[in-house]
Amino acid sequence: MSKKQFTVRDISELVRQGQDLMVQVVKDPLGTKGARLTTDITLPSRYLVFMPGASHVGVSQRIEAKVNASA
């Protein structure tokens, strides 16, 4: 697997004041540090992970195991 290449850019080139952003909390705030946020939204459920904007859906391996167990 290849790692993502990131280019360091000034935040003002990417986000404008008043712009709406959808973010998800990855890590809660601790002490004087704020929460860690991401724009890669994931909504996990029992059998799948919904990722808005992604070209695929993550499906749990438990589904296949349950089908094989009931057969």
C-alpha positions as CSV (number, residue, x, y, z in Angstrom):
1,M,0.0,0.0,0.0
2,S,1.3,3.4,-0.8
3,K,1.1,6.2,1.8
4,K,-0.7,9.5,1.0
5,Q,1.5,12.3,0.1
6,F,0.7,15.6,1.8
7,T,1.8,19.1,0.8
8,V,2.1,21.7,3.6
9,R,-0.2,24.6,2.7
10,D,-1.4,27.6,4.6
11,I,-4.8,27.0,6.1
12,S,-6.1,30.3,4.7
13,E,-5.7,28.8,1.2
14,L,-8.1,25.9,2.1
15,V,-10.7,27.4,4.4
16,R,-12.4,30.8,4.3
17,Q,-14.0,32.5,7.3
18,G,-17.7,31.7,7.5
19,Q,-17.3,28.6,5.3
20,D,-19.3,25.6,6.5
21,L,-17.3,22.4,7.2
22,M,-18.4,19.0,8.3
23,V,-16.0,17.5,10.8
24,Q,-15.9,14.5,13.1
25,V,-14.1,14.4,16.5
26,V,-11.3,11.9,16.3
27,K,-9.9,12.6,19.8
28,D,-11.4,14.5,22.7
29,P,-9.8,17.6,24.1
30,L,-7.2,17.0,26.8
31,G,-5.8,19.7,29.1
32,T,-5.0,22.8,27.1
33,K,-5.2,21.0,23.8
34,G,-8.4,21.1,21.7
35,A,-10.2,18.2,20.1
36,R,-8.6,16.5,17.1
37,L,-10.9,16.8,14.1
38,T,-11.1,15.2,10.7
39,T,-13.1,15.9,7.5
40,D,-13.0,12.1,6.6
41,I,-16.4,11.3,8.1
42,T,-17.2,7.7,9.0
43,L,-20.5,6.5,10.5
44,P,-19.9,2.9,11.7
45,S,-22.8,0.5,12.4
46,R,-23.0,-3.2,13.3
47,Y,-22.4,-4.5,9.8
48,L,-21.1,-1.6,7.7
49,V,-19.2,1.7,7.7
50,F,-20.8,4.5,5.8
51,M,-18.3,7.1,4.4
52,P,-20.1,10.0,2.8
53,G,-18.2,11.1,-0.3
54,A,-16.2,7.9,-0.6
55,S,-16.6,5.7,-3.7
56,H,-17.1,2.5,-1.7
57,V,-18.8,1.2,1.5
58,G,-17.1,-0.8,4.1
59,V,-18.9,-4.1,4.9
60,S,-18.2,-6.1,8.0
61,Q,-16.7,-9.6,7.7
62,R,-19.2,-10.7,10.4
63,I,-22.0,-10.7,7.7
64,E,-20.2,-13.6,5.8
65,A,-19.5,-15.4,9.0
66,K,-23.2,-15.2,10.1
67,V,-24.3,-16.5,6.7
68,N,-21.9,-19.5,6.8
69,A,-23.0,-20.3,10.4
70,S,-26.7,-20.4,9.5
71,A,-26.1,-22.6,6.4
